[in-house]
């Protein structure tokens, strides 16, 4: 046998039997090992028989590449992990390690991992996908992809909604979040007829002397945003 380029481990000659061999294909394509055999009589003039060919096709081991090996997304966001290989055709399957508190992750098979992950806790959690390539019955080396799922920040007011009389001072309201590293901003929607209201701020809504110049109850609404 003449080993084709990219092959290794091939026994190139022998008699009687083609032995068991561990053959490697370092290319991305199937390669063929052709063994040429000819029988020869051992008595008389030693006649040669015709050449016979025995072939072994060695398929390549598929690899897998991911568009991202690590990503960070917000809760309630689709993953977008695109899978490819140098070897065609290759299919991909994955298993997943899911921490308690995350929903939406599951094992599967496709060329894209697109799953809606939801983090139900107040801390970032990591989902790990283990992806295995398969081509022509050959299984390649798995890779892992880690997705950090950040929680949706929550807002906590230190006091309940307040009802005060015109000319009274409101209580200070602290604004916090169970999620670490959150910046909280607020703006006020102040109806016509109310004076003394602060229009924006961060962290807390200060105590304010609010006056209502109308004959009806009016509501100052504070809207928070987090980043």
Wavefront OBJ file of the C-alpha trace (Angstrom):
o trace
v 0.000 0.000 0.000
v 1.111 3.557 -0.703
v -0.205 5.719 2.148
v -2.025 8.816 0.851
v -1.031 12.258 2.061
v -2.462 12.955 5.498
v -2.542 9.340 6.656
v -0.376 7.720 9.294
v -0.140 4.336 10.974
v -0.446 2.414 7.696
v 1.367 -0.928 7.338
v 2.661 -0.675 3.790
v 3.567 -4.284 2.968
v 3.357 -7.855 4.173
v 2.303 -11.388 3.335
v -0.752 -13.559 3.903
v -2.778 -11.061 5.958
v -3.374 -7.340 6.245
v -2.895 -6.814 9.980
v -5.035 -4.723 12.294
v -3.795 -1.143 12.209
v -4.605 2.147 13.916
v -4.832 4.529 10.983
v -5.150 8.286 11.375
v -6.568 10.777 8.912
v -5.210 14.247 9.658
v -7.185 15.875 6.832
v -10.773 17.092 6.726
v -11.744 14.609 4.008
v -12.085 10.811 3.721
v -8.929 9.078 2.489
v -8.605 5.642 0.907
v -5.870 3.096 1.623
v -5.520 0.696 -1.318
v -3.791 -2.638 -0.694
v -2.552 -4.386 -3.847
v -2.222 -8.157 -3.484
v -0.898 -10.818 -5.909
v -0.711 -14.525 -5.345
v 2.359 -16.484 -6.445
v 2.666 -20.248 -6.691
v 5.507 -21.665 -4.658
v 6.157 -24.724 -6.805
v 7.369 -25.132 -10.323
v 8.108 -21.967 -12.235
v 6.339 -19.724 -9.698
v 3.377 -18.330 -11.597
v 1.988 -14.916 -10.768
v -1.714 -14.326 -10.320
v -3.594 -11.167 -11.205
v -3.465 -8.115 -8.925
v -6.382 -7.724 -6.509
v -7.219 -4.550 -4.621
v -8.542 -4.236 -1.087
v -9.512 -0.767 0.128
v -10.007 0.815 3.544
v -11.745 4.196 3.666
v -10.659 6.271 6.656
v -13.107 9.014 7.561
v -11.793 12.149 9.281
v -12.579 12.954 12.879
v -14.969 15.927 12.835
v -14.210 19.063 14.802
v -16.647 21.652 16.111
v -16.317 25.418 16.236
v -18.668 27.798 18.045
v -19.297 31.418 17.144
v -18.724 32.200 20.830
v -17.099 30.080 23.523
v -18.307 32.450 26.229
v -21.118 35.001 26.213
v -23.059 37.138 28.660
v -26.752 37.805 28.119
v -29.614 39.308 30.068
v -32.382 37.193 31.501
v -35.222 36.471 29.057
v -32.853 36.650 26.059
v -32.238 34.112 23.283
v -28.819 32.518 23.019
v -27.200 32.683 19.579
v -24.471 30.030 19.365
v -23.696 29.066 15.758
v -21.861 25.776 15.213
v -19.667 24.729 12.299
v -16.981 22.207 11.356
v -14.163 21.832 8.852
v -15.564 18.376 8.032
v -18.697 18.000 5.924
v -21.259 16.772 6.576
v -21.201 17.142 10.364
v -24.093 17.171 12.797
v -23.989 18.613 16.311
v -25.633 17.552 19.543
v -25.292 19.026 23.001
v -25.992 18.428 26.637
v -26.333 21.249 29.119
v -25.451 21.896 32.749
v -28.095 24.206 34.198
v -27.784 25.831 37.630
v -30.815 26.013 39.872
v -32.648 29.243 39.138
v -32.272 29.205 35.347
v -35.027 27.945 33.036
v -35.181 27.490 29.274
v -31.981 25.470 28.739
v -32.201 21.923 27.384
v -30.194 19.302 25.494
v -30.681 19.133 21.739
v -29.180 18.952 18.273
v -28.884 21.581 15.541
v -26.344 23.904 13.974
v -27.576 26.792 16.156
v -28.284 26.817 19.895
v -31.104 29.332 20.255
v -32.751 29.025 23.665
v -34.612 31.599 25.746
v -32.838 31.606 29.107
v -34.480 33.109 32.186
v -32.624 33.791 35.422
v -35.106 33.762 38.292
v -32.555 34.785 40.920
v -30.829 38.069 41.805
v -27.303 36.873 40.887
v -25.602 36.028 37.563
v -25.704 32.300 36.772
v -23.728 30.304 34.199
v -25.184 27.731 31.791
v -22.626 25.379 30.195
v -23.308 23.608 26.885
v -21.171 20.581 25.939
v -21.275 20.173 22.149
v -20.263 16.994 20.291
v -19.719 16.741 16.505
v -20.533 13.595 14.503
v -19.721 12.834 10.863
v -20.125 9.558 8.937
v -20.409 7.644 12.192
v -17.263 9.241 13.653
v -17.471 11.275 16.856
v -15.210 14.248 17.432
v -13.880 15.882 20.580
v -16.569 17.884 22.430
v -16.191 21.561 23.271
v -17.943 23.639 25.934
v -19.675 26.989 25.618
v -20.474 29.023 28.749
v -23.355 31.496 28.864
v -23.560 33.894 31.813
v -27.203 34.862 32.360
v -27.530 38.139 34.210
v -30.705 38.598 36.284
v -33.365 41.185 35.570
v -32.711 43.935 38.133
v -35.488 44.459 40.665
v -36.406 47.691 42.445
v -37.367 47.845 46.119
v -38.906 50.944 47.737
v -38.300 51.395 51.470
v -41.851 52.597 52.114
v -45.290 51.990 50.660
v -47.100 54.606 48.590
v -47.758 57.745 50.615
v -50.839 59.932 51.025
v -50.186 63.371 52.513
v -51.988 66.665 52.933
v -51.104 69.719 50.866
v -48.316 71.596 52.574
v -47.017 68.473 54.341
v -43.555 66.967 53.888
v -43.264 63.522 52.297
v -41.048 60.841 53.793
v -37.690 59.982 52.223
v -37.900 56.821 50.137
v -34.762 54.722 49.712
v -34.567 52.738 46.466
v -32.516 49.536 46.444
v -32.184 46.343 44.404
v -31.487 42.729 45.302
v -29.238 42.624 42.226
v -25.652 43.703 42.843
v -24.071 46.486 40.809
v -27.334 48.116 39.747
v -27.608 51.878 39.211
v -31.114 53.179 39.893
v -32.389 56.438 38.442
v -35.804 57.997 38.854
v -37.879 60.735 37.265
v -41.121 62.297 38.497
v -44.336 62.879 36.624
v -45.769 65.964 38.327
v -49.358 66.951 37.511
v -50.340 70.597 37.007
v -51.212 72.112 40.354
v -48.456 70.440 42.399
v -45.444 72.452 43.546
v -42.341 71.493 45.496
v -41.659 68.187 43.735
v -38.152 67.116 42.725
v -38.046 66.041 39.094
v -35.251 63.434 39.038
v -32.553 61.750 41.070
v -30.790 58.509 41.967
v -30.780 56.060 44.889
v -33.509 57.763 46.927
v -36.523 60.066 46.584
v -35.875 62.900 49.024
v -38.286 64.323 51.532
v -40.291 67.109 49.813
v -42.734 69.816 50.846
v -45.576 69.261 48.394
v -48.471 71.638 47.846
v -51.670 71.024 45.884
v -53.190 74.236 44.516
v -56.316 72.495 43.183
v -59.489 71.206 44.813
v -58.851 67.561 43.879
v -56.345 64.921 45.022
v -53.327 64.764 42.694
v -50.689 62.037 42.380
v -46.985 62.547 41.871
v -45.671 59.452 40.097
v -42.033 58.412 40.375
v -40.687 56.187 37.556
v -37.484 54.202 38.125
v -35.023 52.828 35.607
v -32.066 50.561 36.235
v -28.797 50.026 34.424
l 1 2 3 4 5 6 7 8 9 10 11 12 13 14 15 16 17 18 19 20 21 22 23 24 25 26 27 28 29 30 31 32 33 34 35 36 37 38 39 40 41 42 43 44 45 46 47 48 49 50 51 52 53 54 55 56 57 58 59 60 61 62 63 64 65 66 67 68 69 70 71 72 73 74 75 76 77 78 79 80 81 82 83 84 85 86 87 88 89 90 91 92 93 94 95 96 97 98 99 100 101 102 103 104 105 106 107 108 109 110 111 112 113 114 115 116 117 118 119 120 121 122 123 124 125 126 127 128 129 130 131 132 133 134 135 136 137 138 139 140 141 142 143 144 145 146 147 148 149 150 151 152 153 154 155 156 157 158 159 160 161 162 163 164 165 166 167 168 169 170 171 172 173 174 175 176 177 178 179 180 181 182 183 184 185 186 187 188 189 190 191 192 193 194 195 196 197 198 199 200 201 202 203 204 205 206 207 208 209 210 211 212 213 214 215 216 217 218 219 220 221 222 223 224 225 226 227
